[in-house]
């Protein structure tokens, strides 16, 4: 029972992180990061569309991982 609960928590974590990384780089809050005020180099890197796309790509990878885990749920909890 504990293994199933941990599995559900892991899948929810993957999905939440995936959605966050997919959406957050394109929000206004990303532009208002306090680190951008102190470093012009970080400002150039973090506001670059290619970097934002890479972060969103990590979000897509997390979503795919969560979906793959759900699709293969029975394989982990098969009775032997």
Secondary structure, DSSP 8 states (H G I E B T S, - for coil): -HHHHHHHHHHHHHHHHHHHHHHGGGSHHHHT-THHHH-HHHHHHHT-HHHHHHHHHHHHHHHHHHHHHHHTHHHHT---
